[in-house]
Amino acid sequence: MNSFQPLADSSVWQGAELFARPDWELGLTSSECEEIDDALAVVSEKPAEQFTQEDFPLPTLERKLRKIQQDLEHGCGACYLRGLDVSKYSTDDAKKIFWGLMLYIGTPVSQSAAGERIFSVRDEGFKMGDQKARGPNTSKRLSFHTDRCDVISFLTLKQAKSGGENQLVSSKFLYNEIGKRRPDLLKILQEPFYYLRHNVDTGNDKPWCRQPVFSIYEGHFACNFLRVLIERAAKSDDLPELTDEQIEALDFLETVAAEPENHVTFRQEPGDLLLVNNWVLLHRRNEFEDFEALDARRHLLRIWLSMPNSRPLHPDFAGNYGATEAGAIRGGMKPLTEET
């Protein structure tokens, strides 16, 4: 008999139910956009990544951003903030605005061994098999996954000619569905899987780590999943291959997530900001076709955030995230400039 107990809170939703959540889609008012312009003027001589929250004053908008911060952890797990006219800004100024806004949400962490905290998501034209290639720097479809941070945020500067739609699915919904349909596979997904270090994660002196897909620790749920690194670990001579049961569990997770009624699909337009709590949602992107002109091609900015109001994590996540305590600065890729 299956004695599985499903989870129930604001971050459990199925498909289009997300769009009805009051914390999902928010708009910037004209006065809030003017406030952003005033803050931009204050940092006109400072590069993005080199100024603080105090340097980017948002006396009115701050309240909305703090509410987003709380709702990402205790609400539906995502926020779609719209209304910023990026067409009137240079790329450098858009980076400053994005950086300034995100400082009110969390602490940006490094996304590469070079220490980048603002990352450009665009097709860089890497050849097949190039070790420097990352999924965000291609035009291919990405599978459902999480990134190595508490919250991932995107600002769209330019969208593709076609395709490139975003898809989101509730991890807690997946946990419930797998628990109801295949409790045997849910048990496997709660056991640690080996992860091989990413090709570009050269600042990390440990070649692999182990962590579960699903975890409940001190009453707090967490889902973390990047299958490409699990499969790379399985191909490593130094680590065990995946068992048939593990492969079946990973396949079933992706199958349930891909069922059309279980996730949402939408297309970020220029000026749209998307924030996603990686512990309660998986995300992916469709393949896209770009414009011929270089200055018209799809371009998103990405910031990884460590959150001051984050949940505690199981100690198994320490190998990938560093600190696991609630509210700790964690995640990201260790820069090569730091001591290893």
C-alpha positions as CSV (number, residue, x, y, z in Angstrom):
1,M,0.0,0.0,0.0
2,N,1.3,3.5,-0.9
3,S,1.4,5.6,2.2
4,F,2.8,8.6,0.4
5,Q,1.8,12.0,1.8
6,P,1.6,14.7,-0.8
7,L,3.0,18.2,-0.2
8,A,0.6,21.2,-0.1
9,D,1.5,24.9,-0.1
10,S,1.7,27.9,-2.5
11,S,4.5,26.5,-4.6
12,V,2.5,23.4,-5.5
13,W,0.7,24.2,-8.8
14,Q,-0.1,22.3,-12.0
15,G,0.4,24.1,-15.3
16,A,-1.7,27.1,-16.0
17,E,-2.6,27.4,-12.3
18,L,0.6,29.4,-12.0
19,F,-0.9,32.2,-14.1
20,A,-3.7,32.7,-11.6
21,R,-1.4,33.2,-8.6
22,P,-1.3,36.9,-7.4
23,D,2.5,36.9,-7.0
24,W,3.2,35.5,-10.5
25,E,2.9,38.6,-12.8
26,L,3.6,42.1,-11.6
27,G,4.0,45.4,-13.5
28,L,6.2,48.4,-13.1
29,T,4.3,51.7,-12.9
30,S,5.4,54.8,-14.8
31,S,6.6,56.4,-11.5
32,E,8.6,53.3,-10.6
33,C,10.3,53.4,-14.0
34,E,11.1,57.1,-13.4
35,E,12.6,56.1,-10.1
36,I,14.8,53.5,-11.9
37,D,16.0,56.3,-14.3
38,D,16.8,58.5,-11.3
39,A,18.8,55.7,-9.7
40,L,20.6,55.0,-13.0
41,A,21.7,58.6,-13.1
42,V,23.3,58.2,-9.7
43,V,25.5,55.4,-10.9
44,S,26.2,56.8,-14.4
45,E,30.0,56.8,-13.7
46,K,30.1,53.3,-12.0
47,P,30.2,50.0,-13.9
48,A,27.6,47.3,-13.2
49,E,28.8,44.8,-10.5
50,Q,30.8,47.6,-8.8
51,F,28.1,49.5,-7.0
52,T,26.0,48.6,-4.0
53,Q,22.3,48.8,-3.2
54,E,22.9,52.1,-1.4
55,D,24.3,53.5,-4.6
56,F,21.0,52.7,-6.4
57,P,18.2,54.3,-4.4
58,L,14.7,53.0,-5.0
59,P,12.7,54.6,-2.2
60,T,9.3,53.5,-3.5
61,L,10.0,50.5,-5.6
62,E,12.0,48.9,-2.8
63,R,8.8,47.7,-1.1
64,K,7.7,45.8,-4.2
65,L,11.1,44.2,-4.6
66,R,11.1,43.1,-1.0
67,K,7.7,41.6,-1.5
68,I,9.0,39.7,-4.5
69,Q,11.9,38.5,-2.3
70,Q,9.5,37.0,0.2
71,D,7.1,35.6,-2.3
72,L,9.9,33.7,-4.2
73,E,10.5,31.7,-1.0
74,H,7.0,31.5,0.4
75,G,4.7,31.9,-2.6
76,C,4.4,30.3,-6.1
77,G,8.2,30.3,-6.5
78,A,8.4,32.6,-9.6
79,C,7.8,36.2,-10.5
80,Y,7.4,37.8,-13.9
81,L,8.1,41.5,-13.6
82,R,7.1,43.5,-16.7
83,G,7.0,47.1,-17.9
84,L,10.7,48.1,-18.3
85,D,11.4,49.8,-21.6
86,V,14.9,48.4,-22.4
87,S,14.8,49.9,-25.9
88,K,15.8,53.3,-24.5
89,Y,18.9,52.0,-22.7
90,S,22.4,50.9,-23.9
91,T,23.4,47.4,-23.0
92,D,25.7,48.8,-20.3
93,D,22.9,50.8,-18.7
94,A,20.5,47.8,-18.9
95,K,23.1,45.8,-17.0
96,K,23.3,48.6,-14.3
97,I,19.5,48.6,-13.9
98,F,19.4,44.8,-13.7
99,W,22.2,44.7,-11.2
100,G,20.7,47.5,-9.1
101,L,17.2,45.8,-9.0
102,M,18.6,42.4,-8.1
103,L,20.6,43.9,-5.2
104,Y,17.2,44.4,-3.5
105,I,16.3,40.8,-4.0
106,G,19.5,38.9,-3.0
107,T,23.3,38.7,-3.3
108,P,24.7,38.0,-6.9
109,V,27.1,35.1,-7.0
110,S,29.7,34.1,-9.6
111,Q,28.6,32.2,-12.7
112,S,32.0,31.2,-14.0
113,A,35.6,30.6,-13.1
114,A,36.2,34.2,-14.3
115,G,33.9,35.5,-11.6
116,E,31.2,36.9,-13.9
117,R,28.1,37.9,-11.9
118,I,26.2,39.2,-14.9
119,F,26.1,36.5,-17.6
120,S,25.0,37.0,-21.2
121,V,22.6,34.3,-22.4
122,R,22.9,34.2,-26.2
123,D,24.1,31.9,-29.0
124,E,27.8,32.3,-29.1
125,G,28.2,29.9,-32.1
126,F,30.3,27.3,-30.4
127,K,31.2,24.3,-32.5
128,M,29.8,20.8,-31.5
129,G,31.9,19.4,-28.7
130,D,33.6,22.7,-27.7
131,Q,34.5,22.4,-24.0
132,K,33.7,26.1,-23.4
133,A,30.1,25.7,-24.5
134,R,27.3,26.0,-22.0
135,G,23.6,25.4,-22.8
136,P,22.7,29.1,-22.4
137,N,25.2,30.0,-25.1
138,T,23.6,27.8,-27.7
139,S,20.3,28.0,-29.6
140,K,19.3,24.4,-28.8
141,R,16.5,23.3,-26.6
142,L,17.4,22.9,-23.0
143,S,16.0,20.2,-20.8
144,F,14.2,20.9,-17.4
145,H,16.9,21.7,-14.9
146,T,17.9,24.0,-12.0
147,D,20.9,26.3,-11.8
148,R,23.5,26.5,-9.0
149,C,21.9,29.3,-6.9
150,D,18.8,29.9,-4.8
151,V,17.1,32.2,-7.3
152,I,17.9,32.6,-11.0
153,S,16.9,35.9,-12.7
154,F,16.7,37.0,-16.3
155,L,16.3,40.3,-18.1
156,T,15.4,40.1,-21.8
157,L,17.1,42.7,-24.0
158,K,16.2,41.1,-27.4
159,Q,14.2,38.1,-28.3
160,A,14.8,35.6,-31.1
161,K,13.2,35.7,-34.5
162,S,11.1,32.6,-33.4
163,G,11.2,30.1,-30.6
164,G,13.1,30.5,-27.3
165,E,9.9,30.1,-25.2
166,N,10.4,29.6,-21.4
167,Q,8.8,26.6,-19.6
168,L,8.4,26.2,-15.8
169,V,7.1,23.3,-13.7
170,S,6.6,23.0,-10.0
171,S,9.1,20.6,-8.4
172,K,6.7,19.9,-5.5
173,F,4.0,19.0,-8.0
174,L,6.4,16.6,-9.6
175,Y,7.3,15.2,-6.2
176,N,3.6,14.6,-5.5
177,E,2.9,13.1,-9.0
178,I,5.9,10.7,-8.8
179,G,5.0,9.8,-5.3
180,K,1.4,8.9,-6.3
181,R,2.3,7.1,-9.5
182,R,5.7,5.5,-8.8
183,P,6.7,5.7,-5.1
184,D,9.5,3.3,-5.8
185,L,11.1,5.8,-8.2
186,L,10.6,8.8,-5.8
187,K,12.6,6.9,-3.2
188,I,15.5,6.6,-5.7
189,L,15.3,10.3,-6.5
190,Q,15.7,11.1,-2.8
191,E,19.1,9.3,-2.8
192,P,22.3,11.0,-3.8
193,F,23.4,11.0,-7.4
194,Y,27.0,11.7,-8.6
195,Y,27.5,15.1,-10.4
196,L,30.6,15.7,-12.4
197,R,32.0,19.3,-12.3
198,H,30.9,21.4,-15.2
199,N,33.5,22.0,-18.0
200,V,33.7,25.7,-17.2
201,D,33.8,25.2,-13.4
202,T,37.6,25.2,-13.3
203,G,37.8,27.2,-10.0
204,N,36.4,24.2,-8.1
205,D,39.1,21.8,-6.9
206,K,36.7,18.9,-6.4
207,P,36.0,17.0,-9.6
208,W,32.6,15.7,-8.5
209,C,29.9,15.9,-5.8
210,R,26.9,13.9,-4.7
211,Q,23.4,15.3,-4.0
212,P,19.8,14.1,-4.3
213,V,17.2,15.3,-6.7
214,F,14.5,15.6,-4.0
215,S,15.2,16.4,-0.4
216,I,13.1,17.2,2.7
217,Y,15.4,18.5,5.5
218,E,14.2,20.0,8.8
219,G,10.8,20.2,7.2
220,H,12.0,22.2,4.1
221,F,11.7,20.8,0.6
222,A,14.4,21.2,-2.0
223,C,14.7,19.9,-5.6
224,N,17.9,20.3,-7.6
225,F,18.5,18.7,-11.0
226,L,20.9,19.0,-13.9
227,R,20.9,15.7,-15.7
228,V,23.8,16.5,-18.1
229,L,26.2,16.6,-15.1
230,I,24.7,13.3,-13.7
231,E,25.3,11.6,-17.1
232,R,28.8,13.0,-17.4
233,A,29.6,11.5,-13.9
234,A,28.2,8.2,-15.0
235,K,30.6,8.2,-18.0
236,S,33.6,9.0,-15.8
237,D,36.1,6.2,-15.2
238,D,36.4,7.3,-11.6
239,L,32.7,7.1,-10.7
240,P,30.0,4.3,-10.9
241,E,27.6,4.0,-13.8
242,L,23.9,4.8,-13.3
243,T,21.8,1.8,-12.4
244,D,18.8,0.8,-14.5
245,E,16.6,2.0,-11.7
246,Q,18.3,5.4,-11.5
247,I,17.9,5.9,-15.3
248,E,14.2,4.9,-15.0
249,A,13.7,7.4,-12.2
250,L,15.4,10.2,-14.1
251,D,13.4,9.4,-17.2
252,F,10.2,9.4,-15.3
253,L,10.9,12.7,-13.7
254,E,11.5,14.3,-17.1
255,T,8.4,12.6,-18.6
256,V,6.1,13.9,-15.9
257,A,7.6,17.4,-16.2
258,A,7.1,17.4,-20.0
259,E,3.5,16.4,-19.9
260,P,1.8,19.5,-21.4
261,E,-0.8,19.9,-18.6
262,N,1.9,20.0,-16.0
263,H,4.1,23.0,-17.0
264,V,3.6,26.5,-18.4
265,T,5.0,28.0,-21.6
266,F,5.5,31.7,-22.2
267,R,7.8,33.9,-24.2
268,Q,9.7,36.7,-22.4
269,E,9.6,39.9,-24.4
270,P,12.2,42.7,-24.3
271,G,12.1,44.4,-20.8
272,D,10.6,41.4,-19.1
273,L,12.3,40.2,-15.9
274,L,11.9,36.6,-14.7
275,L,12.9,35.3,-11.3
276,V,12.7,31.6,-10.4
277,N,13.3,29.8,-7.1
278,N,15.5,26.9,-8.1
279,W,14.5,24.8,-5.0
280,V,10.8,24.6,-6.0
281,L,10.8,25.0,-9.8
282,L,12.5,23.5,-12.8
283,H,12.9,25.5,-16.0
284,R,13.9,25.0,-19.6
285,R,14.0,26.8,-22.9
286,N,12.8,25.9,-26.4
287,E,15.1,25.9,-29.4
288,F,15.2,29.2,-31.2
289,E,15.9,30.7,-34.6
290,D,17.8,34.0,-34.5
291,F,18.0,37.0,-36.8
292,E,20.8,37.3,-39.3
293,A,21.9,40.8,-38.0
294,L,24.2,40.5,-35.0
295,D,22.7,43.5,-33.2
296,A,19.2,42.0,-33.5
297,R,19.9,38.6,-32.1
298,R,18.4,37.1,-28.9
299,H,20.1,38.4,-25.8
300,L,19.2,37.9,-22.2
301,L,21.1,38.9,-19.1
302,R,21.3,36.4,-16.2
303,I,22.1,36.9,-12.5
304,W,22.4,34.1,-10.0
305,L,21.2,35.1,-6.5
306,S,21.9,33.8,-3.0
307,M,18.9,34.7,-0.9
308,P,18.9,36.1,2.6
309,N,15.7,34.3,3.4
310,S,16.6,31.0,1.9
311,R,15.8,27.6,3.3
312,P,18.2,25.2,5.1
313,L,19.5,22.4,2.9
314,H,20.5,18.9,3.6
315,P,24.3,18.5,4.2
316,D,24.5,16.5,1.0
317,F,24.3,19.8,-0.9
318,A,27.4,21.2,0.7
319,G,29.7,19.8,-2.0
320,N,27.9,21.8,-4.7
321,Y,26.7,24.8,-2.8
322,G,29.2,25.3,0.0
323,A,27.1,26.6,2.9
324,T,23.8,24.9,3.6
325,E,22.4,27.0,6.5
326,A,19.3,29.0,6.0
327,G,20.2,32.5,4.7
328,A,23.8,31.7,4.0
329,I,25.7,33.0,1.0
330,R,25.9,29.9,-1.2
331,G,26.0,28.6,-4.7
332,G,27.7,29.9,-7.8
333,M,31.0,28.9,-9.3
334,K,34.2,29.5,-7.4
335,P,36.4,32.1,-9.2
336,L,39.9,31.1,-10.1
337,T,41.1,34.2,-8.3
338,E,40.1,32.7,-5.0
339,E,42.3,30.3,-3.1
340,T,41.5,26.7,-3.8
